[in-house]
Amino acid sequence: MPFPRRLLNDYETIVLDLHPHWWFFGSSVSTLLGSMFLTLMLKAQMPSGFFESAVSFLGLAAIIVSGAWVVVQLIKWRTTYFVVTSHRLIYRQGVVSRDGVEIPLERVNNVNFGQSIVERMLGVGDLLIESGGKDGQQTFSDIAQPERVQNIIHSTIQSRGISRADASAGGMSVASELERLEALRDRGTITDDEFLEQKRRLLN
């Protein structure tokens, strides 16, 4: 389910629209599968009678509860969004009660990501965004390909900065802007491909 377009401003476009990584379901699905496996294993070892019936009842209850947890997680997954637009970062979650975070791109000071060895193998991790707002730092978990998302955010910020510079009468010259982009590339803030794309836009 994509992010609702009615929640965007008229001048705004979506650059990236994500739900949480499938690892979001790790705990609930593992619990469901474990309940099913344990119930079947115990039933196979129990003689017919009261204990077998008790195991069946308790196992069925565990399966129902863990299955309900999976359904709840699925609903949360479908209603959780991490969105990068041309003007801001948006994080929303919830069905009945909703929580949301919005960070204007011009207030983003730094974007970091963290991955354990397992998370790196699975392509999931956390994003830490530092901004000039009152909250200062925001951590977003279960982000798919966090390094790629980091690069997209940096690229969008740079594109917005160039657009604003072009729109202002006192903007920097093309040569100065190229020097600034080269410095960002040398520091590793933007990739070579992002540098070439921004350079092409400037020269065109």
Residue, then its C-alpha position, 0 to 999 in steps of 0.5 A: m500500500p503506497f503512501p497516500r498522495r492526499l497527504l502531500n502538498d501540491y508542489e511535493t513529489i515522492v522520491l522514496d516510499l518504504h514499508p518496514h523490511w520483512w525482518f519486522f515480522g521476525s519475532s511474531v512469525s518465529t513464535l508462530l512456527g515454534s508454537m506449531f512445531l512444539t505442539l506437534m512434537l509433544k503430541a507425537q510423544m504423548p499417549s492418548g488420554f488427558f495429557e494429550s488433550a491438555v497439550s492439544f488445547l494449550g498448543l492450539a491456544a498458543i498457535i491462535v495467540s501467536g497467529a493473532w500477533v502475526v496479523v497485528q504485525l501485518i496491519k502495523w506493517r501496512t500502515t507504517y511508512f518511511v517516505v522521502t519527498s522532495h521537501r521532507l522526511i515523513y514517518r507515520q505508523g498506526v491505524v486507530s491512534r497514529d504517530g508521525v514524524e516530519i523533518p524538513l530536508e533543510r533541517v537535516n544535519n546528518v544521516n547515519f546508519g547502523q547494521s549488525i553482521v546479521e542485519r547486513m546479510l539480510g539487508v536491514g538496519d537502523l537510520l539515525i537522523e540528526s536535525g535542527g528541530k526540537d527532537g534533535q535525533q530520530t532513530f528509525s528501525d527495520i529500514a531496508q537497505p539503509e545505506r542506499v536510503q542514506n544516499i538517496i536522502h543526501s542526493t535529495i538534499q543536494s538537489r533541493g539545495i541546487s534548486r534553491a540556489d538557482a531560484s535565488a538571485g544571489g546564488m553561487s556560480v556554476a564553478s563555485e557549486l561544482e567546487r562544493l560538490e567536489a568537496l562533498r564527493d571527496r568527503g564521501t557525503i555523495t557518491d561519484d554517480e550522484f556527483l556526476e548527476q548533479k554536475r550534469r544538471l548544473l551544466n545543462 
